[in-house]
Amino acid sequence: MKIFEIILLVFLIICAFCVLRSKNLFVAAIIFMAYSLIMSIIWALLQSPDLAITEAAVGAGITGILIFVTLKKIGALKGE
């Protein structure tokens, strides 16, 4: 189980770094949603299911939708 937790933490750090380095806003939004999903798995492993559900719903769900709607309204998704 310890190896799985280390792998999740490494993926979390990689996602955070990739969001910072991404020039494409659409890709950054997708990576941010992956970051939130990994974080919700970590909360579940820490035996905090209420935070895991909230992170998955708000972090990956609602925030992701709001980011995509914003990108659409400012015209950042025209090239995709």
N, C-alpha and C positions, 0 to 999 in steps of 0.2 A: 504494500500500500504506500510505503514511503517513496518508492520510485515513481509511482503514479502522481503523487503530489508534487514531486520535483519536476516532472515533465510538464504538469499544468503550470507551475510557476515560470518555467522557462518559456512556454508558449505565451504566457501573460506578458512577460518582458518583451518578447519578440513582437507581439501585437502592438504594444505601446510604442516601441521604437519605429515600427513600420507606419503607424499612423502619423508620427512626427515627420517622417521622411517622405511620405507620399505627396506627390504633386497633384494627383488626380483626386478631386473631392469625392467622387463617387466611390472610388476604391477605399479612401479613408473612412467613409461612412460604413462600408461593409466590414472593414477590419475592426472598427469601433464596436460594431454589433457582435463580432466574434469575441472581442475582449470582454464584453458584458456577459456573454454566454459562458466563457471560461470562468469568469468571476463568480457566476451563479453556481457552477459546479464546485468551486472551492468553498463557497458558503455552505453547500450541502454536505461536503466532506467535514466541515467544521461543526456539523450537527446543528445548523441554524436554518431550518427549512423556510421559515418566514422571510428571512433575508434573501434566500436563494430564489424564492418565487417572485419577490419584489424586484430583485435585480434582473431576472429574466423578463418580467413583464414590462418594467419601466425602462431598464437599460437597453435591452435589445429590441423590445417591441415598440413602445410609444415613442421613445427618443429616436429610434431608427426611422420610423414613419415621418416624424417631424423634420428630421434632417433631409429625407428624400423630397418631401413637399417643398421645403425651403430651397433646395438645389433646383428643383423644377421651376419654382417661381422666379429665381434670379437668373435662370437661363444657363445654368452650369451643366445641364444634362443634354444640351443640344448636340454635342459631338458624339455621344454614346449611341 
